[in-house]
Amino acid sequence: MEVLAGCWYSQITMETVQIQAVGSLLRNWRQRRRLSQLTLACDAGISSRHLSFLETGRSSPSREMILLLAEQLEIPLRERNVLLTAAGFAPMFLERPLADPALEAAKKAIELVLTGHEPFPALVIDRHWTLIAANGAVPPLLAGADASLLRPPVNVLRLSLHPAGLAPRIVNLPQWRAHLLERLRRQIDLTADPVLTNLLNDLLAYPTANQLKIDRRNENRDYAGIGVPLELITAAGMLAFFSTTTVFGRHSVGTGSRSILSRRPSNFRDFAADLYEAGKPAVMTDCNQLPSRTKYPRITKLPVS
């Protein structure tokens, strides 16, 4: 489940370690968090002079000091391992794939959440928005998407915003697109992940609602700052989904990169149940089990809500 994306990210990170000293990495993270040396030093309970010496390499940080500053800067666990390695210490946070026997309890918990959320859609993604698993309510919503976007590894953001994916069926595409891009930008600010940066650049190149000739009468709709629903045209009519996100294992690199996206319709409850019953598969624990379009045929004529 960590597969190629995780390995690739680790390689990029280790190359960075070889180029940059731990002091430079600490300074980069402080600047990314928009903190002055004085503010960070006060938060960490050290002198700004000592922090300056650490950043310039005039002093070498201990393992405890690295972990203290990383906690204050809210640095992701993977990057804390990078800091420790750059300072000459062994990585502290182990990374294991979800298939590891030690994470069997976490895997069962995820399956329980996915099953319990039916007949409403719920899916598991990794830190790069790659689909890991989904419940039986998800595949019917993907009917009509191009086969290339459903071929593993499936990226949820690309599938949502690509013109051959769900984008033409999203009623409020301008708001939904802006919501996803803003969320991705925040994630990049927090993690400095180059894979996410490349993903953002790809998504920005996709056609907008205007270019797709989607009805834009509701473009300026006000959601009162509560949240942006996904308004999707389906075989059962237009369904509006509100989303919640559950992140597993903050202190584990393996499970901490897994999130469950749960979507619950705010309208047409019976339609959602009917859509689910129309072709529900078993809960998927492997993204390679994503059903093909032959099981959920392309929608040739979409109903008007």
N, C-alpha and C positions, 0 to 999 in steps of 0.2 A: 504493500500500500504506500510505502514511502517511495518505492521504486525509483525511476530515473530522475524525476524532478527533484527528489530529496538529495540524491547523490550529486546531481549537477550543481545544486545550490551549495552543497558542502565543498565541492571542488573550487568554486568561485571564491568562497569564503577563505579557504586555506591559502589560495594565491594572494589574497589581500593581506593575510597575516605575514606572509613572507616579505611583503613590500613595506608594510607599516608597523611601527613599534607600538607597544601597548599604550604609550602616552598619546600618540597621534589618534589612535582609535577612541580613547577616552574623550579627547578634545572634540572629535567629530560627533560623538554621541551627545556631548553637552551642547554643542552648537545646534545639532538637530532638534534638541529639546528646547532651544531658545533660552538657555539659562546662562547667566554670567558665572564667572568663577566664584565670585563672592556668594551668590545665591546657592550654588551647589555645595560649596564648602560649609555654609551655615546649615544646610539641610543634612549634610553628612556628619556634622560635628567635628570638622577639622579646620585648619587655617587655610585661607586662600593662598597663602605663600606655599604651603605644602602641596596643595592641589596644582599650583603652577609648576612646581618642581616635578611633579609626577607627569604632567602633560608634556613638558619639554625634555624629559628623560634625565633630568639632573638627579632624580630620586627614583628608585625602583619600588613599585607597590608590592605589598604582601598579598597572599591569596585572600585574606580577610578584607583588605582594603579594596581589592577589585570587586569582591562580592558586595561590599557596602555601597560603593559608588554605582555599581550596576543596578542595585535595588532602588537607589534614589533616582536613577535615570530611567527606570522601568525598561531595561534592555531585555529583549527576548532571550530565552534560555539558550538557544543555539548560539547567539552572539556572545553570551557570557562565556561559553566554552571557547569561543574565538579569543576573547580577552585573556582568559587563563592560559591558553596555548601561547599567545604572543608574549606573555610575561614569563614563560618557561615552566608553567604548571600543567599538570594533567587535567583534561576536561573533567568536569564534575557532574554534568547532567547527561545521563545515558540516553541514547536515542534508539528506540526499538519500533519495528513495524507493528501494526495492529494484529498481524497474524502470529506474533510471538506468543508462545504458551503462557508467559508471565502476564500477558494482558487479556487472558481469556475472560476474566470477569468484566473488564471494560467492554469487550466485544459483545458479550451477552447483554450488558446494560444498553448498549447502542441498539441492538436488535429489538430489545424490549420496548424502547422508546419509539422506534420506527413502526413496529406492529401496533402499539397502543395508540398511535396517532391516526391510524386508518379509521374512517375512509378518506381522511384528508392527507394531502401530500407532505412528506418529510424526506429529507435527504441528508447524507453525510458528505462533507467536503473536507479537503485538506487545506493547508495554508495558501496554496496556489489556486484555490477554487476548482480543484479537480474532483470529479464525482467519485466517491468511494463506495457508497451504497445508497439505496433508496427503497421506499416501501411500495406497495402495489398501487398506490394512487398516483404515482408520478408518471409512468409510461403513457397512459392515455392522454395526458396533457401535452406530450411531445409529438403526437401524431402530426404528420405533415412536415416535420423537420428534415432537412437534408441528411442523407445517410452518413455523409462525411463528418457531420457534427456529432453524430451519435456513435462514432467509432472510437473505442477507448484509446488513449485517455480522454474522457469527455470533460471539457472545461465549461462549467456552469455559466460563467459570464459570457463567454463566446456564444454558447447556445442561446442565451437569452437575447443578445443584442445583434446577432448576425442577421443580415437580410434573408438568409435561407433558413434561419432558425425560428425562434418564437417572435421576433420583432414585428413582423407584419400582422400578427394577431394580438399584439398588446395595445389596448385601446388608449391608455395613457402613456405611450412610449416616451414622449419628451420628459415627463416627470420621473418615470421609472429609470430611464437612461441616466438622467442627472443624479438620481439617488444612488445608483450603483457605482457610477464614476466617482462621486464624492466619497463613498464608503471605501472604495479602492485607494483613493488618494490618501485618506487617513491611515489606512493600513500600511501604505508605503512610508508615510511619515514616521510611523511607529517602528517599522522593521528594517527599513532601508534595503529591502529585498529586491535585487536586480531582476529577478524573474517576474515579479509583480509590476515593475516599471515597464518591462517589455510588453506585458499583457495590457497595461493601460494604453500604451502607444498603439497597439493593435486595435483596441476597442474604439479609440478616438478616430481611427480611420474608417470605421463603419459608417454607412449612410445614416443620416438623421431622419426624423419622422417626416420632415418636409421633402427630403429626397426620395423617401419611400412612398410619398403621396398618401400618407395616413391622415385621416381626419384630425385636424388640430383645433377643433372648436373648444375642447376642454383643456387646452395647453396651459392656461393660466389658472387652473383650478386650485383653490386653497384647501390644503389638508389640515389647517389649524395647527401645524407644527407637531402633530401627533405621530405621523408616520405616513409613508407613501405606500398604498396598496398596489399589488400587481393585478391589473384588470385585464383578464385574458379571455379571448373568444375561444370557446371549446365546442365540442359536439353537443354539449348540453346547454349551450347558451353562454352568456358572458358571466364569468365568475370573478369576483374581486377577493384577493387573498391578502390578509395581513400576516406579516412574518415575525417570527421570534427566532433567536439564535442561542444555542446552548454550546458553550465551549468546554471540552473535557480536559481535565488534568493539567491545571496551570503549572504544576511543578514537575511535569513529565514532558520531555521533548516529544516522545512518540504520540501520546494521547493529547497533549496540549495543542497540537496543530490540527486536531479534528474538531469540526463544528457540525452541529445538527441544525439545519434550516427547516423550521416547521412552518407550514402555511395553512391557515384556516380561513375558509371563505366567509366573508361578511354578508353574502347574499346567496340565494339559491342553494340552501343546504341540501334539499332533496336531489337537486341536479348533480351536486358533487358526489353524493352517494351513488346515484345511478351511473355516473361516469366511471366511478371506481368499480362497481359491480360488472360493468360492461366487459372488462378484461383484466381482472386482477391476477398478477403472478405472485409467486411467493416472495417473501422479503429477500432482497439481494444483499449479499455480504461481499460481493465482488463486482466491481464496475464492468468487468468483462461479460457479466450476465445481462447487460442492458438489452432489452428486447429489440428486435429488428422491426422495421416498418411493416413487414409481412404479417406480424401478429396484431399490430395496431395500424390499420391502413391509413393512408393519407386522406385528409379531409379535403374533398374537392369543392364542396360548397359549404361555407360557414354560415351558421344561423345569425341573424341580426338580432341584437339584444333589444 
